[in-house]
């Protein structure tokens, strides 16, 4: 049953909230596979390099779970194209302990009308290294004595290495442009030092059938990063009143669970994935501008292994998309007496393709 088919540890970055979920909800790159999802008898130390490519296009606007279909019909919807290359280097120290260093490289673009005074549909961009994460992992049970099932825990730190004040030009008239911070959804980082906690588990019913579960939480104690949401101008009086004039540094989490079927050198996966940017953080304040919400997806995938290389593809397809009410929304509702609930753009699906190489 010796098989180097799945990555030895959780590859959930999220880095920054880099993970951007499948839309404007700023869940940053969580990678394609998120754990060792099947037992392996290979417990020797070594190095593992994983390169995960994640891409999606968000363009469907939601308020709560209700799609704002008129935005596409009217041509006023925002369209985000987001690509992340996550480079993850893992050192397996012994059968129980391993360490991870993850570096995301991002290339994003955002097409909109309202950010350019409705003068036309123009693009803003961002490109560069995102927030780097370091983590330590341990299996709770001895992998050699417990090949049938195990639970792995991980703790990490996410550093604010990504530029969270990335700027581009916004059209202010037919002939003039002004330089300002790009939208939060395509910023390279969130500006906070965060702490990650992870739980990964698997159980093999047989050589052919196994189940897996992954949990990842990023806690960002910093409340706001001081970057204006007004882009090229001054924030509105309403934005100042409800606190949305500066960008928030939000928490985020992801949960995955599913079944693996092994067929020779292939592993066919079928699972569910929940990515969320919560309204309120576990530690610190929750003020500032954020687009909280969650997306629940069905997640089919396939992994092929040969010698010391595994290649994989996972395509989470959206089932439920929900843009929840933010803290500024709640404040505005109290101030005006009218229900205020912002929107966010989501994708229909995301594509995760990558490979893992053992040295």
C-alpha positions in Angstrom: 0.0 0.0 0.0 3.0 2.2 -0.3 1.8 5.3 -2.0 3.0 8.8 -2.3 -0.2 9.9 -3.8 -1.4 12.7 -1.6 0.5 15.6 0.0 1.8 14.8 3.5 0.2 17.9 5.1 -2.5 20.4 4.9 -1.9 22.8 2.0 -4.5 25.4 3.1 -3.0 28.7 2.8 -5.3 31.3 3.0 -3.2 33.3 3.5 -4.1 36.0 3.8 -7.4 35.7 3.5 -5.4 35.0 0.1 -7.1 32.6 -0.7 -9.9 34.7 -2.4 -12.7 32.4 -2.3 -14.7 32.4 -5.5 -15.5 36.1 -5.5 -15.2 39.5 -3.9 -15.5 37.8 -0.5 -11.8 38.0 0.3 -10.9 34.4 1.1 -7.4 34.0 -0.2 -5.8 31.0 -1.8 -6.6 27.8 0.0 -5.0 25.5 -2.5 -6.3 22.5 -4.3 -5.7 19.7 -1.8 -5.8 20.4 1.8 -4.3 17.4 3.5 -3.0 14.0 3.5 -6.3 12.3 2.6 -5.2 8.7 2.4 -2.8 6.6 4.5 0.7 6.0 3.3 3.4 3.6 4.6 6.1 6.0 3.5 6.9 7.8 6.8 10.6 8.7 6.0 11.8 12.3 6.3 12.2 14.4 3.1 11.3 17.5 1.2 8.0 18.1 -0.7 7.4 20.9 -3.2 3.9 21.7 -4.2 2.8 24.1 -6.9 -0.9 24.8 -6.9 -2.5 27.0 -9.6 -5.9 28.5 -8.7 -8.1 30.5 -11.1 -11.6 31.8 -11.1 -13.7 34.6 -12.5 -16.3 36.2 -10.2 -19.2 38.1 -11.9 -22.5 37.1 -10.3 -23.7 39.6 -7.6 -25.5 38.4 -4.5 -27.2 40.1 -1.6 -27.7 37.4 1.0 -28.4 34.3 -1.1 -30.4 36.3 -3.7 -28.6 36.8 -7.0 -28.9 40.3 -8.4 -29.5 39.1 -12.0 -30.2 42.6 -13.2 -26.5 43.5 -12.8 -25.4 41.2 -15.6 -28.4 42.2 -17.8 -27.6 45.9 -17.3 -23.9 45.4 -17.7 -23.1 47.0 -14.4 -21.6 43.9 -12.7 -18.1 43.8 -11.5 -15.8 41.1 -13.1 -12.8 39.8 -11.2 -10.2 37.6 -12.8 -8.0 36.1 -10.1 -5.0 33.7 -10.5 -2.7 32.5 -7.7 0.3 30.3 -7.9 0.9 28.9 -4.4 4.5 27.5 -3.9 4.6 25.3 -0.8 7.8 23.7 0.6 7.3 21.0 3.2 10.0 19.4 5.3 8.9 16.1 6.9 11.1 15.8 10.0 9.9 12.4 11.1 6.8 10.2 10.9 4.8 12.6 13.1 6.2 16.1 12.6 6.5 18.4 9.6 6.9 22.1 8.8 5.6 24.2 5.9 6.6 27.4 4.2 4.0 28.8 1.7 4.4 31.7 -0.7 1.5 32.8 -3.0 2.2 34.7 -6.2 -0.9 36.6 -7.5 -2.1 38.1 -10.7 -5.5 39.8 -10.5 -7.6 42.1 -12.6 -10.9 43.9 -11.9 -13.3 45.3 -14.5 -16.0 47.8 -13.3 -18.0 50.8 -14.2 -18.8 52.5 -10.8 -15.1 52.7 -9.8 -14.5 54.9 -12.9 -17.4 57.3 -12.4 -19.5 55.2 -14.9 -17.4 56.6 -17.7 -16.9 53.2 -19.2 -15.7 49.7 -18.2 -12.1 49.9 -17.3 -9.6 47.5 -15.6 -7.4 47.8 -12.5 -4.7 45.2 -11.8 -2.5 43.8 -9.0 0.5 41.5 -9.3 3.1 40.2 -6.8 3.9 38.1 -3.8 1.1 37.7 -1.3 1.2 37.0 2.4 3.7 34.2 3.3 2.8 31.6 5.9 4.8 29.3 8.1 3.2 26.3 9.9 4.1 23.3 12.0 2.1 20.0 11.9 1.9 16.9 14.0 -0.1 13.7 13.7 -1.8 12.8 16.9 -1.3 9.1 16.4 1.8 7.3 15.3 1.4 7.0 11.5 3.4 3.7 11.5 1.1 2.1 14.0 -2.1 3.7 12.8 -2.2 3.4 9.0 -5.9 3.1 8.9 -6.8 6.5 10.2 -5.2 9.5 11.9 -5.7 13.2 12.8 -3.3 15.9 12.2 -3.1 19.3 13.9 -1.3 22.4 12.7 -0.4 25.9 14.0 1.0 28.7 11.9 1.7 32.3 11.4 0.7 34.4 8.4 3.0 37.4 7.8 1.9 40.7 6.1 4.3 40.4 3.3 1.8 41.1 0.5 1.3 44.7 -0.6 -2.0 45.7 1.0 -1.9 49.2 -0.6 -1.4 48.2 -4.2 -2.5 51.1 -6.4 -3.6 51.5 -10.0 -5.2 54.3 -12.0 -9.0 55.1 -11.9 -10.7 57.2 -14.5 -12.1 60.5 -13.1 -13.1 62.0 -16.5 -12.8 61.3 -20.2 -9.2 62.6 -20.1 -7.9 62.3 -16.6 -7.0 59.4 -14.2 -6.1 59.3 -10.5 -3.9 56.9 -8.7 -5.5 55.1 -5.8 -5.7 51.7 -3.9 -7.3 48.9 -5.8 -10.4 47.2 -4.4 -9.9 45.0 -1.4 -10.8 41.9 -3.4 -7.6 42.2 -5.5 -5.2 43.5 -2.9 -2.2 41.2 -2.6 -2.3 41.1 1.2 -4.6 42.1 4.1 -2.0 44.0 6.2 -2.2 41.9 9.3 -0.1 39.3 11.1 -2.4 36.3 11.5 -2.4 33.0 13.3 -3.7 29.8 11.6 -5.0 26.6 13.2 -5.8 23.4 11.2 -7.2 20.0 11.8 -6.9 17.3 9.2 -8.3 13.7 9.4 -8.7 10.6 7.3 -9.9 7.1 7.7 -9.4 4.2 5.3 -12.2 1.7 5.1 -10.2 -0.4 2.7 -7.4 0.0 0.1 -9.9 1.5 -2.3 -12.2 3.7 -0.1 -11.3 6.4 2.4 -12.8 9.6 3.8 -11.2 12.9 4.7 -11.9 16.1 6.6 -10.1 19.4 6.8 -10.6 22.5 8.9 -8.6 25.7 8.6 -9.0 29.0 10.5 -7.1 32.2 10.0 -7.4 34.7 12.9 -6.3 38.3 12.2 -6.2 40.3 15.5 -5.6 43.6 13.7 -9.0 45.3 13.0 -8.1 47.7 10.2 -5.1 48.3 8.0 -5.6 52.0 7.4 -6.0 51.8 3.6 -8.7 54.0 2.2 -11.6 52.5 0.3 -12.2 55.7 -1.5 -9.8 54.8 -4.3 -8.8 58.0 -6.0 -10.9 60.4 -3.9 -12.1 61.2 -0.4 -14.4 58.9 1.5 -18.1 59.8 1.7 -19.7 61.1 4.9 -21.7 57.9 5.2 -18.6 55.7 4.8 -16.9 57.7 7.7 -20.0 57.2 9.9 -20.3 53.5 9.4 -16.6 52.8 9.4 -16.3 51.5 5.9 -13.9 54.3 4.8 -10.9 52.0 5.6 -10.2 48.4 4.9 -10.8 45.7 7.5 -8.4 42.9 8.3 -10.8 39.9 8.5 -10.6 36.4 9.8 -11.4 33.5 7.4 -12.0 29.8 7.5 -12.5 26.8 5.3 -14.0 23.3 5.9 -13.7 20.3 3.5 -15.0 16.8 3.7 -15.3 14.0 1.2 -14.6 10.5 -0.1 -11.7 9.1 -2.0 -11.8 6.1 -4.4 -8.4 4.6 -5.4 -8.2 2.9 -8.8 -4.6 1.8 -9.5 -2.6 5.1 -9.7 -5.6 7.3 -9.7 -7.6 8.7 -6.7 -11.1 10.0 -7.5 -12.4 12.5 -5.0 -15.9 13.7 -4.3 -16.4 16.3 -1.5 -18.0 19.4 -0.1 -16.1 22.7 0.5 -17.2 25.7 2.6 -15.2 28.9 2.5 -16.2 31.8 4.7 -15.2 35.3 5.6 -17.1 35.9 8.9 -18.8 39.1 9.9 -17.1 39.1 13.3 -13.5 38.1 14.2 -12.6 35.8 17.0 -9.9 38.2 18.3 -10.0 42.0 18.0 -12.6 44.3 16.4 -14.5 43.7 13.3 -14.9 47.2 12.0 -13.8 48.6 8.6 -14.8 47.6 5.1 -15.2 43.9 4.3 -17.5 41.8 2.2 -18.4 38.9 4.6 -20.0 35.8 3.3 -19.6 32.2 2.4 -19.7 29.8 -0.5 -20.5 26.1 -0.3 -19.3 24.1 -3.2 -19.3 20.5 -4.5 -15.7 19.6 -5.0 -14.8 16.8 -7.5 -11.2 16.0 -8.0 -8.6 13.5 -9.4 -5.0 12.7 -8.4 -2.5 10.7 -10.4 0.7 9.5 -8.9 3.9 8.1 -10.4 7.3 7.6 -8.8 7.9 10.7 -6.7 5.4 13.0 -8.5 1.7 13.5 -8.0 -0.5 15.7 -10.2 -4.0 16.7 -9.3 -7.0 18.8 -10.3 -9.9 20.0 -8.2 -12.9 22.0 -9.4 -15.2 23.3 -6.6 -18.6 24.2 -8.1 -20.8 26.7 -6.3 -24.0 25.4 -4.7 -24.8 28.1 -2.2 -23.5 31.7 -2.3 -24.3 34.1 0.5 -23.1 37.7 1.0 -23.9 38.3 4.7 -24.5 41.7 6.3 -21.3 43.4 7.4 -20.7 45.5 10.5 -20.9 48.8 8.5 -24.1 47.5 7.0 -25.4 46.9 10.5 -24.3 50.4 11.6 -26.0 52.1 8.6 -29.2 50.1 9.3 -29.3 51.5 12.8 -28.4 55.1 11.7 -31.0 55.2 8.9 -33.7 52.9 10.2 -33.7 51.2 6.8 -32.2 47.8 6.0 -28.8 48.2 4.5 -27.1 45.1 3.0 -24.2 45.3 0.6 -23.5 42.9 -2.3 -20.5 40.8 -3.5 -19.6 39.1 -6.7 -19.1 35.3 -6.7 -17.8 32.8 -9.3 -19.6 29.8 -10.6 -16.5 27.6 -10.0 -12.8 27.7 -9.4 -10.0 25.6 -10.9 -7.2 24.1 -8.9 -4.5 22.3 -10.8 -1.1 21.4 -9.4 1.6 18.9 -8.7 3.7 17.7 -5.7 7.3 16.5 -6.0 9.2 14.6 -3.4 13.0 15.1 -3.1 
